[in-house]
Structures are given as structure tokens and as C-alpha cells.
Amino acid sequence: MKFCQNEKGVTLLEVLISIVILSIIFLSVMRFFPQMGFMNNQNAEKTQAINTAKEILIDWQNSPHAKAFLVDPTNESLDDLPINKRQKADIIIFILWRGILM
């Protein structure tokens, strides 16, 4: 029986080594997917918070109480308005915020 030394083909050992290498690469790539999902959720929450803040600021900006105070801040018109303390505080915060941005 004569053995050929020049046979071409893939041995079982080569196949197993390639499967191990591909498995390592696959597992390392799969670790990124949960992180991407976590970051995606965080970005969605931030976007929601920004949109809510914008809506509140638009409401404050269109408020007649805030406009009256912006026209004459020395006038103590906030004390005469039929609004509660929380609304007065919101108007003052808006005015301070607007002053910082200007």
C-alpha cells in the first residue's frame, strides 16, 4: 500500500481550530448587543425628558403671567395674580433661565 504525501484537503484538526476561532470572534461581537440596547434605552429616556422640558418651556413662554413679568419685572404683578406659589416659582425659574440664555 502506497501513501501519497501530497494530498490536498482539510484535516479535522484544521476544521476544529477554525470553528474555535470563529466562536471566539462571534462571542466577542455578541457582547456588544446588550450594551447597544442599554444605550438605546438611555437615549430614548433622554430624548423624552428633553421633549417634555421643551413643552413646559413653551407653555411658560406663552403664559400671560410670564409675559407681564418680562414687560415690567419691578412690578409686583406676581403677587396680585390668582396663581399658586408653584406657578409663581415656575415663572421665576423661567425668567432666570431665559436671562441665562440671553
Secondary structure, 3 states (H helix, E strand, C coil): CCCCCCCCCCCHHHHHHHHHHHHHHHHHHHCHHHHHHHHHHHHHHHHHHHHHHHHHHHHHHCCHHHHHHHHCCCCCHHHHCCCCHHHHHHHHHHHHHHHHHC
